[in-house]
Amino acid sequence: MSELASEPSAQRLDKRQLAARVAQDIPDGSYVNLGIGLPTLVADVAPPDREIIYHSENGILGMGPAPEEGTGDPELINAGKQPVTLLPGGAYFHHTDAFVMMRGGHIDITVLGAFQVAANGDLANWATDDATLPPAVGGAMDLAVGARRVLVMTTHTTRDGRPKLLRSCTYPLTAAGVVDRIYTDLAVIDVTPDGFVVREVVPGLSRDELQARTGAPLRFATDT
């Protein structure tokens, strides 16, 4: 199992393709929190035939997609300080109420980024060993334990090719044993009591290539 893998022969999903793949699995009528970074793209590519109510921890419910450049309200932003829109019926309120929704189990799904995910579902997404990147937990701990389902959206490896999916996390944990499914630019992987189970792989990528880019054993679903 390589710790530092070369670029795969298959084409990785780009950011919007990855966001669209995550959006496919969000049921109609869900209350969903989107984490800072990659997950914010999910609201822009959700299927138009579904009503999904997006929540932001800084106090928004009914958040819409990003506005056209130059047209947004500078006072209407998500938790990542990006301009957003408000759908009809949407509301904004004190961030304390947003955290009550998170901690009270009222959020169906949270989509979070990750630095590392362990085979038992441990999540590390707020601090690394890079001194140039200050720790920033935000509301991730509350979301990870409060949401009914935790989806991780991330690249399969770091920029220098190191695996993000590991036997155990080496970075400080956000929460233990919380991740249900992982969407990467190479695969869709479930976290099960028996470890990682691969559900989908990008076309042209072999099982051996995917395993070489993963820091923990993979099992493959029979229809993969």
HUPEQUI-V486804 format. One line per field, one symbol per residue. ss: DSSP state (a for helix, b for strand, c for the rest). psi: psi as a letter, one per 20 degrees, with the letter a starting at -180 (. if undefined). burial: + if it has 9 or more other C-alpha atoms within 8 Angstrom, else -. A space follows every 50 residues. Layout:
BEGIN
ss: ???
psi: ???
burial: ???
END
This chain:
BEGIN
ss: cccbccccccccccaaaaaaaaaaccccccbbbbcccaaaaaaacccccc ccbbbbcccbbbbbccccccccccccbcccccbcbbbbbbbbccaaaaaa aaacccccbbbbcccbbbccccbbcccccccccccccccaaaaaaaccbb bbbcccbccccbbcbbccccccccbcccccbbbcccbbbbbbccbbbbbb bcccccaaaaaaccbccbbbcccc
psi: ophnqrpqhrpqqrghggghgghhjoqpjqoppprqcghhhhhijqpijq opopqpijlppkparqrqpiiroiinqahjkqprrpqpirqqaqhghghg gghjkipgppoqrqhqprijjqpokiqajoiioqqnhcjgggghihqhpo pporqhrrhjjqqiorgqqirpqgqpkhpgqporihrppqprhjbppphq qqpiprhhgghhjpkqqpqpqhj.
burial: --+++-------+-++-+++++++-+---+++++++-+++++++++---+ -+++++++++++++-++----++--++++---++++---+----+-+++- +++-++++++++++++++++++++++++--------+--+++++++++++ ++++++++--+++++++++-+++++--+++++++++++++++--+++++- ++--+---++++++++++------
END
